[in-house]
Amino acid sequence: MIWPVKRTAVLLALAFVFAAISIDQTIAQQDTSAAKTEQTGHRSAALVNGYEPMWWKEAVVYQVYPRSFQDSNGDGIGDLNGLTQHLDYLKKLGVNVIWLSPHYDSPNADNGYDIRDYRKVMKEFGTMADFDRMLAGIKARHMRLIVDLVVNHSSDEHRWFVESRSSKDNPYRDYYFWHDGKPNPADPAHPLPPNNYPSFFSGSAWQWDETTKQFYLHYFAVKQPDLNWDNAKVREDVFALMKFWLDKGVDGFRMDVIPLISKQPGLPDLTPEQLKDPPRLWANGPHRDEYLQQMNREVLSKYDVMTVGEAIGITLE
């Protein structure tokens, strides 16, 4: 997510590896390690002063924002082939893990953090064949790759939202948050937003949609409607797209604004005190840990991966 305000706080939040996944994942990796020892006779890494080194703890991670990293074809836009050309340079720097900022198909309302197709490479960055070639080059140099996972919201051009906004009885309607507005005595033809949630990008976090005459929720840009993680089908589809990239050989995810996936029941108005810092409430929804632990059980624990959360709204306490 590209932020217009509070950048320092967000950058600090990037340092947090959220415990809901990390604890379960460590246990799962220990179980997996024990199973592999039993099957192959190979023991895990020796303890160092009582500490067992793990690749994802020791790694040097280097972020690559593809649009500005290296242009390989002279069109003025960085691309995946540009990154591939500089893998030897990154290896020489001592990089163990490359974090690739969003490379997915996107209309770029928010620099790629509004994803139109999670299984397609952004045209300006290249093709899936270019991605596969880049990944093979990374592996050949004994480095690893993690990619951004942006699943608090999608683009309003994503197939799910196109279907969702088409009618109130569409099967994808509940993939997002739709609500009637409040009566507007001053202008009855134009209802007020369902609550007083502010968008991170200014204005209301609700956008009126004329097709079905309801509002949809967007914590960020108008073109970034929030996904409804309370819908089990949404979680299933997110887990499936995660497996798509992990099965390709990706080594994990940097998870964009991941604490925000569990919304407050009923979406009540924020109190004056809560309005001073809405993310503190939004990041602590009642099902956040439940959904992250489900993600770990059904996806992450089955792979040898690292995950890092952009833990907005989460404090050290």
C-alpha positions, 0 to 999 in steps of 0.5 A: 500500500502506498501511503499519503500520510503516517508513512513513518508509522507504517514503515515501522509496522513493517518490522512486525511479523505477526504472531498469529502466523509465526507461532503456529508456523514455527510449531508446524516447521518443527513438526515437519523437521521431525517428520523429515528426520524420521523419514530421511535420517537427516537431522536439523541444523545444529543448535548454536548456544541453544538457538536453532538457525532458521533461514527466514530468521537469518535472511537479508531481505531486499525490496524491489519495486519493479516499476523503478528498479530497471527498465530492460526494453526502453519504455521508461518502466521497470520490469521483471526482465530488468530485475533478472538482469541484476540478480548477480548484483543482488547476490553479490550484495549478500541478499538472501531473499528478494521481496517483490512489490506488487507485480500483478495485473492492476489499473494502478489506482494505487501503484499496483496495490489495487489488483485486477487479476491475482494470477496475471503479471502486470503488462508493463512488467512483462509476462508470466514467462518472464516471471518464471524465468526470473524465479528460476534465476533467483533459485539458481543463485540460491536466493529466495523470492517473496511477493506482496499479498494484497487481500484486504481489498481488490481492485474494483475492476477485479472479476469478483467486484464486477460481479458483486456490483452487478446486482444484489442477488449475484453470488459474489455480492457478499464478497464485499461490504454493501450497505444501505445509506442513512436518510439524508433530510437535507437531500432525500435523493442522496443518502448519507454513508452507512457510518462515519468511517474515514478513508485512509485516502481522505473522505468517507470510506463508503462509495455510493454505487448507482447500479444497486443504490447501495454503498460499498466499503473501501478503507483505501482508494475508491477503486479498492473495495474491501473484501469480506473475509467473514465470507468463507468463500472469500477465504477459500479463494484467497488461499487458492491464489496463495497456493498458486504462487507457492506452487510456482516456487515463491517462498512466502509473502509480505502481507499488505495491511493484513490486520484489517481483514476482520471488520467490526460486527455491524460496522457501528460509527466510530466514537470521537476517541476512536476517530483519532486513530481508526486503525487501532480499532480496525486492526483488532477485529474479532476474527483476525487471529482466527482467519490468520491461523486458518491461513496457516493451517490450510496453506502456510504450514504446508510449505517452507516459507516466510511471512511478514505482515504490514501490521498497521494498527498493531502496537508492541503491547 
